[in-house]
Each structure stands twice: as C-alpha cells, then as structure tokens.
Amino acid sequence: MTEPAQNREETLTIGDVSKQLGIPPSTIRFYEKEFGSYLQVLKTAGGHRRFRTQDAEKLKYIHALVHEQGRSLRDVKAALISDKDPVLLRKDIDLLLEVFETLVQENQKLHNAIQGLTERIVALEDGTKAKKRFKIF
C-alpha cells in the first residue's frame, strides 16, 4: 500500500519498530507477509515500509499471540479474521458455547460417578463392620 501524499502522519521505519517492540526486522517482514490483510503497512514510492502507530500495535498483538500465548499461525489468522468479521465471531462464540455445554455434561457424569463410588465404598465399609461384630463358627 503506497502512502498517500495528502495524509502524511508520523510513521516509523522497520528499524524503529524493531527497536521499539524488540522484534527482529525479519520477523516483522514475515508477519507482514503472513498477515498482510490485517497489517496493511504503508510503503514509500521507493518500496520502504512505513509503520503507523496502529501498525506497531497490531505487530505487538500478533507477536504476543504467537510467542506469549504459544498459538499457531493458523490459530492467529483465525483469531484476526474473527476480530474483523462478526459472522465468524458468532461462529466462534457458538463453538465455545457448545464446548462449554459438553464440559458441563461431562462434569455432571463425573459427579454422578463419584457419588456412586462413594455410596459403594460406604456400603462396603458398613458390610465389613457388620462382619466384624459377629463371629462365624
């Protein structure tokens, strides 16, 4: 995306962004290639990258998702698309609700199983105590 002549806000070079965020320039270029539709970095007529403040924030966000949260590039791409598209965001929410419901059901099954085991243990203990009271000849 070439920088428009009329709208020249303060921009940073790739070196400036690299120092500011602590991300190597090669990683920044990789992120730009992989997440181009999300980043949309400006370029001069000579092809030099110029980053706006919001571009640096987006790079920081991507880097955090990949390196701090350990998410795969595919997951990050899906997350970025979801952030921009309400239909996909709704699908994500529906999927999370479905997973939540499944977990609630599994939790109930585990609770019931624990309760059943507890009752069996109590019954076995009661049976053992009853046998100790009476001697069988």
C-alpha positions in Angstrom: 0.0 0.0 0.0 1.6 3.3 -1.1 1.5 6.2 1.3 -0.9 8.9 0.1 0.6 12.4 -0.3 -2.2 14.3 1.5 -2.2 12.1 4.6 1.3 12.0 6.0 1.0 11.1 9.6 4.1 10.3 11.7 5.5 6.9 10.6 8.3 4.7 11.7 10.8 2.7 9.7 11.1 -1.1 10.2 14.2 -0.5 12.2 12.4 1.9 14.5 9.5 -0.6 15.0 12.1 -3.4 15.6 13.8 -1.5 18.4 10.5 -0.3 19.9 8.9 -3.7 20.1 12.0 -5.9 20.4 11.1 -7.9 17.3 13.7 -8.6 14.6 13.1 -7.0 11.2 12.9 -10.4 9.6 10.0 -11.4 11.9 8.3 -8.1 11.1 8.6 -8.8 7.4 7.3 -12.4 7.9 4.3 -11.1 9.9 3.6 -8.6 7.1 3.7 -11.4 4.5 1.6 -13.8 6.6 -0.9 -11.2 8.0 -0.9 -8.7 5.1 -4.7 -8.2 5.1 -4.6 -7.4 8.8 -1.5 -5.2 8.8 -1.7 -3.2 5.6 1.7 -1.5 6.0 2.3 1.7 4.0 5.2 1.8 1.5 7.0 4.8 0.1 7.5 5.2 -3.7 10.9 3.5 -3.2 9.2 0.5 -1.5 10.4 1.3 2.0 8.0 0.2 4.8 6.4 2.9 6.9 4.6 1.8 10.0 1.9 3.9 11.7 1.2 3.6 15.5 -1.7 1.3 14.9 0.6 -0.9 12.7 3.1 -1.3 15.5 0.2 -2.1 17.9 -1.0 -4.8 15.5 2.5 -6.3 15.2 2.8 -6.3 19.0 -0.6 -8.1 19.2 0.4 -10.7 16.7 3.7 -11.3 18.4 2.0 -11.7 21.7 -0.4 -14.3 20.3 2.4 -16.3 18.7 5.2 -16.0 21.4 3.4 -15.4 24.7 0.3 -17.4 24.2 2.0 -20.0 22.0 -0.7 -20.1 19.4 -0.1 -21.5 15.9 -0.1 -19.2 12.9 -3.3 -20.8 11.7 -5.0 -20.0 15.0 -3.7 -16.5 15.0 -5.0 -16.0 11.4 -8.4 -17.3 12.5 -8.4 -15.1 15.6 -7.6 -12.0 13.5 -10.3 -12.8 11.0 -12.8 -13.4 13.8 -11.9 -10.0 15.2 -12.8 -8.3 11.9 -15.8 -10.5 10.9 -18.9 -10.6 13.2 -20.3 -13.7 11.4 -17.1 -15.6 12.2 -17.0 -14.2 15.7 -20.6 -15.5 16.2 -19.4 -19.0 15.0 -16.6 -18.9 17.5 -19.0 -18.0 20.3 -21.4 -20.8 19.2 -18.5 -23.3 19.2 -17.3 -22.1 22.6 -20.9 -22.5 24.0 -21.1 -26.0 22.5 -17.8 -26.9 24.1 -18.9 -25.4 27.4 -22.2 -27.4 27.3 -20.2 -30.6 26.6 -17.9 -29.9 29.5 -20.9 -29.3 31.9 -22.4 -32.6 30.8 -19.0 -34.4 31.4 -18.7 -32.7 34.7 -22.2 -34.0 35.7 -21.3 -37.5 34.6 -18.1 -37.4 36.7 -20.0 -36.0 39.7 -22.5 -38.9 39.4 -19.8 -41.5 39.1 -18.0 -40.1 42.2 -21.3 -40.1 44.1 -21.9 -43.8 43.0 -18.4 -44.8 44.1 -18.8 -43.1 47.4 -22.0 -45.0 48.1 -20.4 -48.3 47.2 -17.5 -47.6 49.5 -19.8 -46.7 52.3 -21.8 -49.9 51.7 -18.6 -52.0 51.7 -17.4 -50.4 54.9 -20.7 -51.0 56.6 -20.6 -54.6 55.4 -17.1 -55.0 56.8 -18.1 -53.6 60.1 -21.1 -55.9 60.4 -19.0 -59.0 59.8 -16.6 -57.9 62.5 -19.4 -57.7 65.0 -20.5 -61.4 64.6 -18.2 -64.3 64.8 -19.0 -67.1 62.4 -18.1 -70.5 63.8 
